[in-house]
Amino acid sequence: MYAASVWAEASNKISVQKQLNAVQRGFAQKISKSYRTVSLHAAMVLAGLLPLDLRIKEQAQLYEIKRGRPVNNLPADRKIESRISFMEFIHPSLSDGISYSCLDDLSPENIEKNKIEGNVIYTDGSKIEGKVGAAVSVWKSGAEIKFMKLKLEPYCSVFQAEMCALEKATGWILKQKDDRYCILSDSRSSLDLIKSGNVSHPLAYNIRRNIRAVRDQGRSVELFWIKAHVGIEGNERADALAKEAALFSKKAPDYSAFPTSYAKRVIRNDTPQNWQKRYTDGSTASTTKIFLPDVHSAYKIIRDIKINPIMTQ
């Protein structure tokens, strides 16, 4: 499906669909371990595949969305989370060495060993009852001195919420004057992304930029991963604040860009329905329809069993 956005319109032509079907039928038969006489629709249902022309249209729609063009069923006044251009990446020779340490707990030994002192900042993100929130909790000398709650659009992911909290924390640090800050997060995927070199994710890019700016001032920002829900007071507080932000905040969203995963999910919603109509109205696969009348249910069944030639026949 290379460059599908260029030739997606051509897939509406019957002649092109026949060529795509001819290619896909052979693969579907091999995947389903069926004979060469098995029809296209039967083989595709048994193989758990979608028609190629429908997949091509999905890819073309995703391309349009990434270019900022409006598509049905997606928020018209919201933009996709766009990647940072490689032209903005830091030069490899100027590597900033941003990394993180893992903590099993906050025992006195770990605190002393990792010099967790000064301003200790906990971040967390939460998605609950279809709503999304994030929070930052700042502690000093064992007491909370500040907290910040962030609201995200319902279609945002927990990962985005975690990243928003980290961005908020590093942005706040940039405006402060103290010499040392320790950020503790239970999102390892977020920390892994921040640790990686030239990242194109916009939130990770902003976080790294904030950390570099703080360090350029001669101040220290250290990142730590901690386990979630193990009784760490600051982490539990950040988790509670994130849930409050998700459930009760009435303010405008602090972050509204929708992730690529959401766009893919919306695009995919229509595809099974179109495939079901094509499968039901088709004149072939009559025996298969007796056992597997619904393509969505068929996929769940096929996924959980091991297909063999005897079963297929």
Rosetta silent file (secondary structure, phi, psi, omega in degrees, C-alpha in Angstrom):
SEQUENCE: MYAASVWAEASNKISVQKQLNAVQRGFAQKISKSYRTVSLHAAMVLAGLLPLDLRIKEQAQLYEIKRGRPVNNLPADRKIESRISFMEFIHPSLSDGISYSCLDDLSPENIEKNKIEGNVIYTDGSKIEGKVGAAVSVWKSGAEIKFMKLKLEPYCSVFQAEMCALEKATGWILKQKDDRYCILSDSRSSLDLIKSGNVSHPLAYNIRRNIRAVRDQGRSVELFWIKAHVGIEGNERADALAKEAALFSKKAPDYSAFPTSYAKRVIRNDTPQNWQKRYTDGSTASTTKIFLPDVHSAYKIIRDIKINPIMTQ
SCORE:     score description
SCORE:     0.000 S_00000001
   1 L     0.000   30.676  179.509    0.000    0.000    0.000 S_00000001
   2 L   -61.693  133.096  179.315    2.933    2.277   -0.683 S_00000001
   3 L    54.673   39.536 -177.037    1.805    5.834   -1.563 S_00000001
   4 H   -59.300  -31.203 -178.340   -1.831    4.755   -1.178 S_00000001
   5 H   -63.363  -23.714 -178.604   -2.975    8.362   -0.921 S_00000001
   6 H   -76.943  -42.013 -173.303   -1.917    8.920   -4.546 S_00000001
   7 H  -114.604   18.259 -179.414   -3.854    6.074   -6.109 S_00000001
   8 L   -60.912  -37.291 -179.751   -6.635    5.479   -3.568 S_00000001
   9 H   -61.579  -33.712 -179.108   -9.270    6.842   -5.971 S_00000001
  10 H   -65.571  -24.344 -178.928   -8.281    4.213   -8.524 S_00000001
  11 H   -70.058   -8.358  175.079   -9.247    1.467   -6.058 S_00000001
  12 H   -78.838  -16.052 -179.734  -12.911    2.406   -6.644 S_00000001
  13 L   -76.148  138.572 -178.620  -12.666    1.035  -10.171 S_00000001
  14 H   -59.986  -41.213 -177.828  -13.957   -2.505  -10.658 S_00000001
  15 H   -62.934  -40.292  178.844  -10.950   -3.483  -12.775 S_00000001
  16 H   -69.048  -40.561  178.616   -8.500   -2.385  -10.072 S_00000001
  17 H   -61.892  -37.427  178.148  -10.508   -4.147   -7.363 S_00000001
  18 H   -64.057  -40.000  178.439  -10.381   -7.368   -9.386 S_00000001
  19 H   -66.000  -42.389  178.213   -6.596   -7.132   -9.604 S_00000001
  20 H   -64.845  -40.983  178.963   -6.303   -6.490   -5.877 S_00000001
  21 H   -62.951  -39.135  179.942   -8.678   -9.374   -5.124 S_00000001
  22 H   -62.969  -39.731  178.462   -6.638  -11.731   -7.307 S_00000001
  23 H   -68.802  -45.531 -174.312   -3.503  -10.864   -5.354 S_00000001
  24 H   -71.907  -30.476 -176.912   -5.166  -11.079   -1.952 S_00000001
  25 H   -60.565  -43.975 -179.851   -7.002  -14.327   -2.620 S_00000001
  26 H   -60.909  -44.095  178.964   -3.801  -16.334   -2.914 S_00000001
  27 H   -66.078  -41.777 -179.800   -2.442  -15.002    0.366 S_00000001
  28 H   -62.522  -39.447  178.533   -5.785  -15.521    2.133 S_00000001
  29 H   -64.702  -40.262  179.422   -5.916  -19.148    0.953 S_00000001
  30 H   -69.159  -40.295  179.440   -2.420  -19.830    2.243 S_00000001
  31 H   -64.701  -41.777 -177.964   -3.103  -18.159    5.591 S_00000001
  32 H   -84.871   -3.265  179.332   -6.359  -20.086    6.058 S_00000001
  33 L    57.514   41.766 -179.285   -4.774  -23.328    4.753 S_00000001
  34 L  -105.101  168.008  177.809   -7.629  -23.797    2.307 S_00000001
  35 L   -72.665  163.465 -178.955   -7.795  -25.277   -1.209 S_00000001
  36 L   -68.855  -15.586 -179.817   -7.355  -23.111   -4.287 S_00000001
  37 L   -82.448  -10.298 -179.439  -11.048  -23.556   -5.090 S_00000001
  38 L   -67.663  136.064 -176.293  -12.131  -21.645   -1.965 S_00000001
  39 L   -68.456  164.477 -179.565  -13.692  -18.296   -2.851 S_00000001
  40 H   -59.515  -51.199 -176.146  -12.153  -14.935   -2.042 S_00000001
  41 H   -62.750  -42.206  179.137  -14.703  -13.956    0.614 S_00000001
  42 H   -63.999  -45.071 -179.330  -14.539  -17.308    2.385 S_00000001
  43 H   -63.550  -39.161 -178.300  -10.745  -17.316    2.399 S_00000001
  44 H   -68.756  -40.080  177.879  -10.578  -13.746    3.705 S_00000001
  45 H   -65.224  -43.230  179.842  -12.991  -14.410    6.565 S_00000001
  46 H   -68.354  -27.155  179.163  -11.104  -17.573    7.528 S_00000001
  47 H   -89.619  -11.341 -179.297   -7.804  -15.691    7.327 S_00000001
  48 L    71.778   35.560 -177.753   -9.105  -12.700    9.291 S_00000001
  49 L  -107.178  156.583  172.019   -8.225  -10.202    6.550 S_00000001
  50 L  -102.540  150.388  177.855   -9.876   -7.018    5.320 S_00000001
  51 L   -56.811  140.319 -176.936  -10.256   -6.269    1.580 S_00000001
  52 H   -61.044  -39.430 -177.631   -7.213   -4.497    0.180 S_00000001
  53 H   -65.161  -31.831  176.655   -9.193   -1.675   -1.404 S_00000001
  54 H   -72.265  -37.371  176.564  -10.734   -0.820    1.983 S_00000001
  55 H   -65.352  -36.911  178.541   -7.305   -0.861    3.629 S_00000001
  56 H   -63.001  -42.521  178.786   -5.998    1.439    0.894 S_00000001
  57 H   -64.596  -35.965  176.256   -8.775    3.923    1.610 S_00000001
  58 H   -60.840  -47.222 -179.024   -7.885    3.796    5.312 S_00000001
  59 H   -63.608  -38.372  179.089   -4.265    4.656    4.567 S_00000001
  60 H   -65.661  -41.458  178.140   -5.300    7.487    2.253 S_00000001
  61 H   -63.455  -42.002  179.531   -7.596    8.951    4.917 S_00000001
  62 H   -62.688  -38.398  177.298   -4.848    8.762    7.528 S_00000001
  63 H   -61.719  -44.329  179.603   -2.510   10.610    5.174 S_00000001
  64 H   -61.669  -41.158 -179.652   -5.101   13.355    4.710 S_00000001
  65 H   -64.114  -43.807 -179.197   -5.546   13.673    8.477 S_00000001
  66 H   -64.279  -24.203  178.056   -1.806   13.946    9.082 S_00000001
  67 L   -89.838    5.906  175.008   -1.702   16.781    6.550 S_00000001
  68 L    84.132   14.811 -179.938   -4.345   18.665    8.514 S_00000001
  69 L   -91.277  140.083 -176.368   -7.235   18.119    6.124 S_00000001
  70 L   -66.880  141.114  178.306  -10.717   17.589    7.626 S_00000001
  71 L  -134.101  143.273 -179.614  -12.150   14.078    7.593 S_00000001
  72 L   -56.017  147.219  176.252  -15.631   12.934    8.617 S_00000001
  73 L    73.823    3.448  174.908  -16.133   11.702   12.207 S_00000001
  74 L  -112.254  149.268 -178.985  -13.049   13.536   13.493 S_00000001
  75 L   -56.001  118.648 -175.207  -13.161   16.804   15.499 S_00000001
  76 L   -68.499  -30.245 -177.003  -13.220   19.545   12.851 S_00000001
  77 L   -98.657   13.629  178.976  -11.714   22.185   15.152 S_00000001
  78 L  -121.555  151.269 -178.717   -8.952   19.945   16.528 S_00000001
  79 L  -111.048  155.402  175.650   -5.642   18.945   14.981 S_00000001
  80 E   -71.722  153.908  178.849   -3.733   15.699   15.027 S_00000001
  81 L   -70.947   96.999 -173.261   -0.659   15.531   17.235 S_00000001
  82 L   -78.109  145.511  178.842    1.902   16.536   14.599 S_00000001
  83 L   -79.401  151.255  177.032    5.472   15.330   14.682 S_00000001
  84 L   -76.759  137.703  178.526    8.412   17.698   15.021 S_00000001
  85 L   -64.676  144.357  178.651   10.450   18.161   11.844 S_00000001
  86 H   -62.101  -19.288  178.222   13.873   16.525   11.842 S_00000001
  87 H   -66.022  -20.097 -179.398   15.222   19.991   11.052 S_00000001
  88 H   -89.662   -7.344 -176.761   14.459   20.911   14.675 S_00000001
  89 L   -64.999  148.915  176.366   16.462   18.028   16.147 S_00000001
  90 L   -71.522  145.981 -179.593   19.513   18.827   18.238 S_00000001
  91 L   -65.931  137.730 -178.144   22.841   18.135   16.536 S_00000001
  92 H   -53.553  -32.029 -179.015   24.297   14.734   17.582 S_00000001
  93 H   -70.593  -13.786 -179.103   27.511   16.420   18.732 S_00000001
  94 H  -107.012   30.482 -177.867   25.468   18.415   21.253 S_00000001
  95 L   -53.486  131.749 -174.292   23.893   15.398   22.944 S_00000001
  96 L   -92.771   -7.854  175.049   22.400   16.461   26.265 S_00000001
  97 L    63.214   35.020  177.714   22.555   13.081   27.985 S_00000001
  98 L   -74.700  127.035 -179.987   19.034   13.176   29.418 S_00000001
  99 L  -146.750 -175.330  177.873   18.282    9.880   31.169 S_00000001
 100 E  -144.918  160.905  178.096   16.411    8.501   34.179 S_00000001
 101 E  -114.954  151.392 -179.842   16.974    6.149   37.102 S_00000001
 102 E  -101.179  133.831  179.028   14.653    3.413   38.362 S_00000001
 103 E  -121.293  126.030  176.407   13.588    3.291   42.000 S_00000001
 104 L   -74.511  -31.125  178.919   11.910    0.271   43.576 S_00000001
 105 L  -160.255  178.607  177.684   10.874    2.383   46.538 S_00000001
 106 L  -108.935   51.686  176.694   11.676    5.598   48.364 S_00000001
 107 L   -68.911  157.412  178.027   13.610    4.016   51.190 S_00000001
 108 H   -54.057  -34.497  179.312   16.108    6.229   53.048 S_00000001
 109 H   -65.567  -44.875  179.162   18.906    4.354   51.287 S_00000001
 110 H   -66.100  -39.660  179.790   17.487    5.107   47.820 S_00000001
 111 H   -62.512  -43.961 -179.654   16.800    8.716   48.728 S_00000001
 112 H   -70.188  -42.861 -177.353   20.369    9.209   49.941 S_00000001
 113 H   -62.656  -41.627 -176.469   21.962    7.248   47.087 S_00000001
 114 L   -96.387    4.285  177.661   20.096    9.160   44.360 S_00000001
 115 L    53.814   49.197  177.846   20.173   12.510   46.179 S_00000001
 116 L   -81.651   93.140 -174.030   16.403   12.950   46.040 S_00000001
 117 L  -146.370  174.298 -178.110   16.285   16.292   47.763 S_00000001
 118 L    74.869 -132.862  178.826   15.118   19.841   47.272 S_00000001
 119 E   -86.080  115.381  178.573   11.978   20.078   45.166 S_00000001
 120 E  -105.541  120.421 -172.481   10.535   16.601   44.563 S_00000001
 121 E  -115.357  126.066  176.991    7.890   16.614   41.827 S_00000001
 122 E  -105.566  136.026  178.221    5.408   13.793   41.183 S_00000001
 123 E  -125.825  150.413  177.947    3.538   13.579   37.876 S_00000001
 124 E  -159.742  155.790  174.927    0.690   11.341   36.770 S_00000001
 125 E  -129.844  152.872 -176.122   -1.984   10.960   34.100 S_00000001
 126 E  -147.850  144.461  171.941   -5.344    9.239   34.301 S_00000001
 127 E  -127.260  117.308 -174.953   -8.223    8.164   32.088 S_00000001
 128 E  -143.042  133.223 -179.177  -11.403    7.345   33.971 S_00000001
 129 L    53.415   37.314  177.868  -15.041    7.079   32.837 S_00000001
 130 L    75.964   10.076  179.384  -13.997    8.212   29.366 S_00000001
 131 E  -118.647  153.209 -173.014  -12.381   11.411   30.663 S_00000001
 132 E  -126.014  136.819  177.937   -8.687   12.306   30.770 S_00000001
 133 E  -147.910  165.195  178.213   -6.675   14.335   33.250 S_00000001
 134 E  -144.180  162.483 -177.536   -3.118   14.888   34.452 S_00000001
 135 E  -154.415  155.671  175.749   -1.514   16.388   37.519 S_00000001
 136 E  -129.257  130.988  178.576    1.722   17.660   39.037 S_00000001
 137 E  -125.133  120.454 -176.355    2.394   17.611   42.780 S_00000001
 138 E  -103.759  127.060 -178.017    5.424   19.499   44.141 S_00000001
 139 E  -121.031  146.832  176.156    6.854   18.480   47.520 S_00000001
 140 E  -148.816  128.989 -178.712    9.547   20.020   49.696 S_00000001
 141 L    56.690   37.943  174.914   10.721   18.846   53.116 S_00000001
 142 L    80.334    8.169 -179.662    8.048   16.138   53.134 S_00000001
 143 E  -133.223  147.308  178.639    5.079   18.439   52.468 S_00000001
 144 E   -75.215  129.459  179.802    3.212   19.440   49.336 S_00000001
 145 E  -110.644  -15.265 -179.790    3.860   23.077   48.442 S_00000001
 146 E  -163.925  148.155  171.225    2.078   23.260   45.085 S_00000001
 147 E  -142.160  152.991  179.348   -0.112   21.224   42.757 S_00000001
 148 E  -134.870  133.283  178.460   -1.335   21.687   39.204 S_00000001
 149 E  -114.178  138.310 -177.964   -4.237   19.916   37.509 S_00000001
 150 E  -123.614  138.787  176.975   -4.590   19.552   33.741 S_00000001
 151 E  -109.453  135.302  177.133   -7.635   18.632   31.692 S_00000001
 152 E  -119.105  160.947  176.863   -7.342   16.874   28.330 S_00000001
 153 L   -64.200  150.707 -177.352   -9.932   16.087   25.672 S_00000001
 154 L   -59.252  -26.358 -178.718  -11.713   12.718   26.142 S_00000001
 155 L   -81.657   -6.426  178.850  -10.110   11.275   23.007 S_00000001
 156 L   -70.680  156.654 -178.012   -6.586   11.828   24.366 S_00000001
 157 L   -94.806  164.943  175.795   -4.615    8.829   25.616 S_00000001
 158 H   -62.660  -36.871  178.284   -3.166    8.125   29.056 S_00000001
 159 H   -59.597  -43.589  177.289    0.282    8.396   27.478 S_00000001
 160 H   -62.044  -38.998  179.154   -0.518   11.933   26.338 S_00000001
 161 H   -63.144  -43.842  178.106   -1.728   12.754   29.845 S_00000001
 162 H   -61.234  -42.380 -178.910    1.524   11.477   31.362 S_00000001
 163 H   -68.512  -37.647  177.881    3.551   13.508   28.866 S_00000001
 164 H   -62.293  -40.360  178.975    1.467   16.654   29.491 S_00000001
 165 H   -63.995  -42.001  178.669    2.148   16.369   33.214 S_00000001
 166 H   -66.579  -37.917  177.658    5.890   16.052   32.588 S_00000001
 167 H   -65.221  -42.190  179.219    5.822   19.012   30.200 S_00000001
 168 H   -62.662  -41.772 -178.883    3.960   21.097   32.782 S_00000001
 169 H   -64.086  -46.774 -178.718    6.452   20.125   35.484 S_00000001
 170 H   -69.166  -33.533  176.092    9.527   20.997   33.419 S_00000001
 171 H   -65.836  -38.214  177.785    7.925   24.241   32.258 S_00000001
 172 H   -66.770  -42.288  179.465    7.243   25.201   35.870 S_00000001
 173 H   -58.698  -39.233 -177.666   10.829   24.373   36.874 S_00000001
 174 H   -59.237  -27.254 -177.924   12.117   26.658   34.123 S_00000001
 175 L   -91.305   -6.090 -177.482   10.411   29.611   35.840 S_00000001
 176 L   -93.419  179.256 -174.952   11.783   28.817   39.300 S_00000001
 177 L  -120.430  -12.606 -177.696   15.125   29.696   40.910 S_00000001
 178 L   -64.638  161.238 -172.912   16.094   26.697   43.074 S_00000001
 179 L   -86.719  -27.875 -173.276   19.154   24.663   42.111 S_00000001
 180 E  -134.264  136.830  178.506   17.858   21.067   42.197 S_00000001
 181 E  -137.726  136.235  176.636   14.645   19.358   41.106 S_00000001
 182 E  -119.007  121.930  179.342   13.746   15.660   41.078 S_00000001
 183 E  -104.604  124.409 -178.954   10.837   14.524   38.894 S_00000001
 184 E  -114.589  122.687 -178.464    9.280   11.161   39.788 S_00000001
 185 E  -131.750  146.699  176.371    6.932    9.478   37.296 S_00000001
 186 L   -97.812   10.791  179.914    5.380    6.014   37.141 S_00000001
 187 L  -102.071   98.060 -177.738    5.188    6.115   33.327 S_00000001
 188 H   -70.932  -33.432  179.341    8.204    4.260   32.015 S_00000001
 189 H   -63.142  -37.650  177.957    7.117    4.616   28.393 S_00000001
 190 H   -66.247  -44.920 -179.647    7.128    8.404   28.783 S_00000001
 191 H   -66.665  -36.120  177.183   10.571    8.423   30.370 S_00000001
 192 H   -62.644  -41.281  179.792   11.925    6.080   27.693 S_00000001
 193 H   -66.479  -42.432  178.889   10.731    8.458   24.990 S_00000001
 194 H   -64.124  -36.732 -178.765   12.245   11.478   26.735 S_00000001
 195 H   -67.529  -34.297 -177.014   15.507    9.588   27.171 S_00000001
 196 L   -62.234  157.309 -171.330   15.791    8.725   23.479 S_00000001
 197 L   -65.341  -99.475 -176.293   17.844   11.086   21.349 S_00000001
 198 L   -86.616   95.559 -176.770   16.157   12.972   18.537 S_00000001
 199 L   -96.491  143.322  179.885   12.453   12.534   19.249 S_00000001
 200 L   -99.415   -7.468  178.589    9.725   13.805   16.960 S_00000001
 201 L   -67.714  127.339 -173.565    6.928   13.650   19.541 S_00000001
 202 H   -61.292  -39.873 -179.401    5.966   17.291   20.271 S_00000001
 203 H   -69.537  -42.758  178.141    5.505   16.873   24.024 S_00000001
 204 H   -63.041  -38.362  178.580    8.752   14.934   24.438 S_00000001
 205 H   -61.878  -44.687  179.471   10.532   17.580   22.369 S_00000001
 206 H   -65.089  -39.357  179.377    9.235   20.359   24.644 S_00000001
 207 H   -62.676  -47.283  179.387   10.191   18.424   27.774 S_00000001
 208 H   -62.952  -38.781  179.223   13.750   17.878   26.559 S_00000001
 209 H   -64.391  -42.016  178.266   14.004   21.526   25.546 S_00000001
 210 H   -63.219  -43.645 -179.510   12.854   22.657   29.004 S_00000001
 211 H   -63.642  -42.302  178.329   15.339   20.365   30.751 S_00000001
 212 H   -61.890  -41.215 -179.036   18.193   21.608   28.560 S_00000001
 213 H   -63.457  -40.592  178.345   17.233   25.221   29.289 S_00000001
 214 H   -65.032  -44.838 -178.888   17.262   24.588   33.055 S_00000001
 215 H   -67.470  -30.969  176.809   20.625   22.831   32.884 S_00000001
 216 H   -64.875  -21.479  177.463   22.057   25.646   30.768 S_00000001
 217 L   -85.722    2.703 -179.673   21.335   27.888   33.760 S_00000001
 218 L    83.574   13.409  179.374   23.579   25.698   35.908 S_00000001
 219 L  -104.697  168.966 -172.084   20.655   24.063   37.689 S_00000001
 220 E  -117.493  134.416  171.697   19.811   20.361   37.996 S_00000001
 221 E  -130.175  119.659 -179.612   16.789   18.348   36.835 S_00000001
 222 E  -117.735  140.277 -179.323   16.826   14.591   37.461 S_00000001
 223 E  -107.046  140.692  179.508   14.232   12.077   36.251 S_00000001
 224 E  -138.117  143.442  172.230   13.208    8.951   38.166 S_00000001
 225 E  -101.554  134.405  176.572   10.821    6.083   37.515 S_00000001
 226 E  -128.191  156.334  177.882    8.831    4.762   40.469 S_00000001
 227 L   -72.621  145.134  178.880    6.304    1.968   40.782 S_00000001
 228 L   -85.720  147.712  172.240    2.653    2.981   40.765 S_00000001
 229 L    55.779   46.380  175.071    0.284    2.280   43.649 S_00000001
 230 L  -118.462   18.190  175.093    2.865    1.032   46.140 S_00000001
 231 L    89.994   12.027  176.077    2.016    3.572   48.811 S_00000001
 232 L   -75.147  118.205 -170.169    4.336    6.422   47.820 S_00000001
 233 H   -57.176  -47.332 -178.551    2.497    9.435   49.216 S_00000001
 234 H   -64.196  -38.294  179.133    3.447   11.916   46.501 S_00000001
 235 H   -68.371  -41.074  177.873    2.585    9.488   43.714 S_00000001
 236 H   -64.672  -36.319  178.269   -0.784    8.657   45.261 S_00000001
 237 H   -65.727  -45.149  178.991   -1.484   12.375   45.605 S_00000001
 238 H   -62.856  -38.316  178.594   -0.650   13.018   41.938 S_00000001
 239 H   -64.153  -43.180  179.091   -2.872   10.090   40.924 S_00000001
 240 H   -64.807  -40.448  178.633   -5.797   11.469   42.950 S_00000001
 241 H   -65.076  -39.649  179.498   -5.315   14.946   41.459 S_00000001
 242 H   -63.861  -40.637  177.851   -5.226   13.531   37.924 S_00000001
 243 H   -65.824  -39.884  176.957   -8.507   11.692   38.531 S_00000001
 244 H   -61.937  -43.255  179.495  -10.057   14.875   39.936 S_00000001
 245 H   -61.779  -39.625 -179.127   -8.944   16.815   36.870 S_00000001
 246 H   -68.584  -43.894 -171.396  -10.471   14.196   34.588 S_00000001
 247 H   -85.697  -35.596 -167.714  -13.798   13.880   36.396 S_00000001
 248 H  -118.279  -12.601 -177.185  -14.561   17.319   37.789 S_00000001
 249 L   -67.522  132.061 -179.641  -12.609   20.002   35.928 S_00000001
 250 L  -106.497   -0.733 -176.875  -14.878   22.415   34.035 S_00000001
 251 L   -77.606  168.298  177.223  -12.163   24.516   32.406 S_00000001
 252 L   -64.803  147.688 -178.250  -11.170   24.409   28.757 S_00000001
 253 L   -58.832  138.373  175.842   -8.821   21.532   27.896 S_00000001
 254 L   -78.250  -19.384  179.717   -5.130   22.228   28.433 S_00000001
 255 E  -147.014  130.845 -172.536   -4.318   19.856   25.574 S_00000001
 256 L  -131.739   -0.485  179.615   -6.552   19.001   22.630 S_00000001
 257 L   -70.187  131.762 -178.688   -4.428   17.411   19.884 S_00000001
 258 E   -90.426  143.257 -177.325   -5.718   13.934   19.101 S_00000001
 259 L   -74.802  160.478  177.980   -3.232   11.046   18.793 S_00000001
 260 H   -59.324  -35.593 -179.246   -2.686    9.055   15.613 S_00000001
 261 H   -60.894  -36.619  178.281   -4.123    5.990   17.368 S_00000001
 262 H   -67.776  -42.321  178.408   -7.466    7.793   17.792 S_00000001
 263 H   -61.217  -43.077  179.155   -7.536    8.760   14.104 S_00000001
 264 H   -62.633  -39.943 -178.716   -6.827    5.152   13.108 S_00000001
 265 H   -66.373  -41.284  178.777   -9.598    3.902   15.389 S_00000001
 266 H   -65.458  -43.563  178.835  -12.149    6.329   13.939 S_00000001
 267 H   -61.982  -41.332 -177.031  -11.149    5.447   10.380 S_00000001
 268 H   -69.216  -21.274 -176.869  -11.363    1.735   11.142 S_00000001
 269 H   -56.914  -38.257 -176.421  -14.914    2.039   12.526 S_00000001
 270 H   -82.314  -24.954 -173.452  -16.474    2.180    9.044 S_00000001
 271 H   -62.569  -49.489  179.161  -14.311   -0.494    7.419 S_00000001
 272 H   -59.561  -33.749  179.046  -15.811   -3.603    9.102 S_00000001
 273 H   -66.510  -42.573  178.033  -19.322   -2.373    8.249 S_00000001
 274 H   -65.725  -39.285  178.663  -18.420   -1.982    4.574 S_00000001
 275 H   -67.626  -39.034  178.690  -16.740   -5.386    4.563 S_00000001
 276 H   -62.093  -43.529  179.481  -19.768   -6.967    6.287 S_00000001
 277 H   -62.985  -43.261  179.425  -22.125   -5.574    3.634 S_00000001
 278 H   -64.018  -40.616 -179.239  -19.876   -6.819    0.843 S_00000001
 279 H   -67.734  -44.311 -178.328  -19.597  -10.237    2.491 S_00000001
 280 H   -68.053  -42.317 -177.004  -23.353  -10.566    3.140 S_00000001
 281 H   -78.559  -15.416 -177.539  -24.425   -9.371   -0.314 S_00000001
 282 L   -67.152  153.489 -177.777  -21.837  -11.481   -2.143 S_00000001
 283 L   -88.854   -5.222 -179.002  -22.920  -14.579   -4.031 S_00000001
 284 L  -105.845  178.932  177.269  -20.003  -16.713   -2.790 S_00000001
 285 L    61.688   33.704 -177.450  -18.991  -18.217    0.584 S_00000001
 286 H   -63.972  -38.915  179.159  -22.524  -19.513    1.230 S_00000001
 287 H   -69.732  -41.091  179.323  -21.298  -22.401    3.401 S_00000001
 288 H   -61.901  -36.562 -179.179  -18.924  -20.164    5.350 S_00000001
 289 H   -65.033  -26.095  178.559  -21.787  -17.744    6.059 S_00000001
 290 H   -65.409  -42.647 -177.747  -23.704  -20.525    7.809 S_00000001
 291 H   -88.627  -33.001 -176.517  -20.949  -20.930   10.397 S_00000001
 292 L  -131.179   76.820 -176.788  -19.535  -17.392   10.340 S_00000001
 293 L   -75.377  -23.079 -176.234  -22.276  -14.915    9.381 S_00000001
 294 L  -115.140  125.013 -174.918  -20.615  -11.898   11.018 S_00000001
 295 H   -67.806  -34.059 -179.583  -17.092  -10.862    9.985 S_00000001
 296 H   -67.679  -45.843  177.689  -16.333   -9.155   13.306 S_00000001
 297 H   -65.968  -36.036  179.417  -17.322  -12.209   15.344 S_00000001
 298 H   -61.247  -40.994 -179.939  -15.508  -14.432   12.866 S_00000001
 299 H   -61.488  -41.756  179.931  -12.261  -12.561   13.449 S_00000001
 300 H   -64.278  -38.003  179.941  -12.531  -13.108   17.213 S_00000001
 301 H   -69.533  -48.997 -177.471  -13.150  -16.823   16.693 S_00000001
 302 H   -62.496  -35.151 -178.044  -10.377  -17.324   14.137 S_00000001
 303 H   -64.598  -29.384 -174.106   -7.901  -15.408   16.289 S_00000001
 304 L   -97.517    1.461  179.162   -8.356  -17.829   19.195 S_00000001
 305 L  -124.466  161.645  177.896   -8.065  -21.112   17.293 S_00000001
 306 L   -98.464  113.075 -177.269   -5.359  -22.788   15.255 S_00000001
 307 L   -71.289  138.555  173.407   -6.490  -23.115   11.654 S_00000001
 308 L  -139.843  161.643 -176.167   -5.782  -26.389    9.848 S_00000001
 309 H   -56.493  -37.457 -178.799   -6.819  -27.764    6.417 S_00000001
 310 H   -65.444  -44.812  179.222   -9.401  -30.153    7.874 S_00000001
 311 H   -62.844  -41.408 -178.660  -11.143  -27.390    9.814 S_00000001
 312 H   -62.543  -40.458 -178.640  -11.130  -25.102    6.784 S_00000001
 313 L   -73.811    0.000    0.000  -12.800  -27.659    4.564 S_00000001
